[in-house]
Amino acid sequence: MEMDHRPWGWYKVLLDTPDYKVKEILVKPNSRLSYQFHHKRSEHWYIVQGEATVTLDDKNIVIKKGEYIDIPALSKHRIANNSKEDVIFIETQTGEYFGEDDIVRVEDDYGRSNNTDLN
């Protein structure tokens, strides 16, 4: 499995089927993904290492190893790692389409615009 590197860390696709997609995602210390939403998919995030702050529709929620959160389609969301150790989570996507061009960025720390790079 090939890692796809991003400014905030990396991800790798573990499973890609017509009905769902599963990724392992690492977020480096003091990094966060863009604040975004998707039209055609929901996501389930399960933390396997570390502690993260998830922003879901402008509400901050801290989740730790062994905990999870569900992200409905059209909900604005982001995950941030404010700690000194890596955060790793498993993302399961369900819905009708899993392409990277179904990312609508609301805010991005790295100057990326909509539909150009993952998260």
N, C-alpha and C positions, 0 to 999 in steps of 0.2 A: 504494500500500500504506500502510495506516494504522498508525502506531506505537501500541502499547499501553504506556503509561508505568506503571512500578512504582517502589517506593522504592529499589530497587537499580539501576535503569536503564530499559531498554525492550526490547520485542520486536516483531517484525512477522512475520506469516505470509506466507511466500513461495509456498507451494503447499499445498493442502489437497485430498486425494483420499480415496476410501473405503479405500485400502490403505496410505497413508502421509501424513505431514504434515511440512513443512519450515519452520523458523523461522530468522530472523536475530535474535540476542540480543546486547545490549550490557550489560555489567556495569561500572558506574562504579568509579573508584578507591576502595579501602577499603570495598567493599561485597560482599555475598554473598547468594545465593539461600537459601531455606529448605532444611533437611535433610529430605528427603522420599523417598517411593517411589511407584510406580505398580503397580496390579494388572494392567492390561490392555495395557501398552505397554513397549517397549524404546526406548532412545535412543542415538544416535550423535552425539558432539560433536566438531566439527572447528574448531580455533582458527585464525582468519584474522587476528587482530591481538592482540598482547600476550602475556602469560604469566599463567596461572591456576593455582590450586591446587584440584584436584578431590578431594573426600572421597568415597570409594566404600566402603561398608560399613566405616566407621571407619578406613580407611587413606587417608593423604594422598598425592596424586600430583601433581607439577608437570608441566604440559603447556604447550608454547610454540607460537607461530605455526607452522603446517604440521604439527602433531601432532594426534592424535585419541584418543578413549577411547570405549569401548562400555559402556553402562549397561544391564544386563539387567533385565527386569521383576522387581519385588519387591526389588531392591537399593536400599539407602539411598544417597542421593547429594546432593551440593551442589557448586556452583562458587563460588569466592571470587577476588576481585581484590585482592591485597595490594600492588599497585604504584601508581604515580602516573599511569598512562595507562589509557585505556579498554581493556577486553578485549571482543573481538567473536568470537562463534562461531556456527557453523551447526549447528542441531539437526535431525536427521532422526529422526522417530518412526515406528516400525513396530509392528504388533500388531493387536488387534481393535477398539480404541476409543481416540480421541484427545481426548476432552472434558476440559475443565479440572477437572471434578469427579472425575477419577481421580488426584487429588493427595492423598496422605496425609502431612501434615506431622509430623515427629518433633520439630523445633525450628525456631523462626523469630525472627529479630532484630527484626521489626517488629510483633510481637504478633498476627499473623494466625492464625486457627484453620484447621482442615482444610477443604478444598474451597470456599474463598471467592475466592481470587485465584491467578493463575499464580505459581508458584515463589516 
